[in-house]
Each structure stands twice: as C-alpha cells, then as structure tokens.
C-alpha cells in the first residue's frame, strides 16, 4: 500500500514539473514574440522630449521641459511632480506589444480608442521632440494590459502596461511648498497684524516639542508643534502668480530658524475669505539646507484646516486650558 502511495506521489510530482516547464517555455515564447511598443526612432525622441501633452474627456495638460526642469505650461509654467513624469516616461519606454488586434477603425469606439471629449474616449499622449514626435492613444484595459494605437493609425495593439494618467493640470502641480523635519527647527516667531506675538523655542537641540519662550503654555506642545508644522511641512491646495493676486497687507508674519542657522520667513493673507501664503525670504545653511520652494513669483493657497492650524493665539491656549480644567472641577 505504501509503495502505491509513493508511486502516485511521484507521478503527481512529475506532472507538476512538466506543467511548470510548459508554462515557463510558454512565457519565453511570449517574450520572444512580444516587442517594444515604441521603435528605435520613437525611443530616441522620447529620450530628448521637449513637450508632452495629455488629453482626455475634454481636459488637457501640457508638460514643458525648461532646461533640466519640467513645468506645467498651462499653469504659468509652475513646476510639476517629477515622480509622476517619471512614471509616465517609464510606462511609454517599457510598454511591450503582446498581441496585434484589429485594424478596423469601426471597432475603435467600442475599444475606447476614439479621440474626443466623452468620458469613454481614449487618453491621448503626444510627445514632441524638435521637429519630430508621435502620439499614442490609450483605450480600454484588459486585465493588467491595455489596448492602444498610434495617432493616425488604425492598427490596435495589446500592451503589457496599463496607463492611468490624469489630464487635469491641477493634478500635475508640485504643491509641496516646504518639507522641513520639525527636529531641524530651533525657533519660531509668529507676529499678527494686531501686534500679538508668539515666540517659540526648544529646550535643546534634537528635541521635537516646542514651548513658548516665556515659559507659559506648558502642556500645549501638541498645539504648538502643529502650528509650526503647518508652515514647516506645507502642501498647498493651489498656486497662482503673486502678481495676479491683490494680496494687500498680511494678517500674519512667520519666521523659522534651524539649528544650523537657516532661516525662513513667510506671510499669510486673507483675500475675500481665501487664504494665501508667500515665501518672503529663505536663508540657507550649507550644513543642513531647508527644502522650500522659495520662488518669489508664487502665492500658495491654503485650505481652511491648514489656516486654522497656523493661526494659533494665546487666547486659544487659554481656552484649551479652561476646557481641560472643567471636567476636573466637575
């Protein structure tokens, strides 16, 4: 009986090995039969691309190279998210054709490969490099694969990389204004338009928590840290040219200084109920430079929650203390 079981197990193992070899060989054949979506001239153009346009469902964004930098041309050439651009370029460069599909243009609509403003139209990616360039239409997904065709061509291809990229210019903006670890910040100074001031410091270098320099506000480290972080680690909601905004006088001026001697100054404005921030000065240190978009051309819009965290006052700290004392009294 044991011998029969061993023989059966050996047969099953041999069958599994055969299946695995067949699958591996099939994969090798598929790899040999597939080929890059872009040919050598197109890959060469992609390597020196100067402009990329994405269009889908009535939205359009133009990405423009400016030396080593990339910007969103349709948003006053504001810097774009480099990670998103890298993902787009990689998807184009690494896409491989798995299978040739129909070349009948009558099927383009049902495959999501028509151009237009409808939600079921294709995503068009147009690459421009010098006098050359090409365009690719991305249509319906098939599992993890996707149907594509080149602009001006009817042939449909199935590629091994599905591309999902927004054609909304807003989604491409790099709205990270500052990214400074709180441990790197040594002091903070808030001055309101009515003259009220908050001076913050730390007990020693390397500490995370802030305290009021006058010794008051003990137990409010969380609120003070949140206030400073609202400036030190700021991702804006939107951006506009400062020259296009009627900012008026700031309602709040803020200053941060780091342990290595770097300084940051910013101003907060209330424009008809919308909150805008400008970076007014950035003094760097060679030891630990601050990561800040200090381009004076821009004004950054904040959300209500961001504004509320940033405009902490002495009265807010006292109100929190009173609220904390009430349960104890009851």
Secondary structure, DSSP 8 states (H G I E B T S, - for coil): -HHHHHHHHHHHHHHHHHHHHHHHHHHHHHHHH-EESS-HHHHHHHHT--EEEEEETTEEEEEEEETTEEEEGGGTTEEB-HHHHHHHHHHHHH-EEEEE----GGGTTTTT---SSSTTS-EEEEEEETTEEEEEEEEEEETTEEEEEETT----EEES--------HHHHB--B-B---GGGEEEEEEEETTS-EEEEE-SSTT----EETTS--TT-HHHHHHHHHHHHT-B-SEEEEGGGS---S-SEEEEEEETTS-EEEEEEEEETTEEEEEEEEEE--SSS---B---TTEEEEE-HHHHHHH---HHHHHHHHHHHHHHHH-
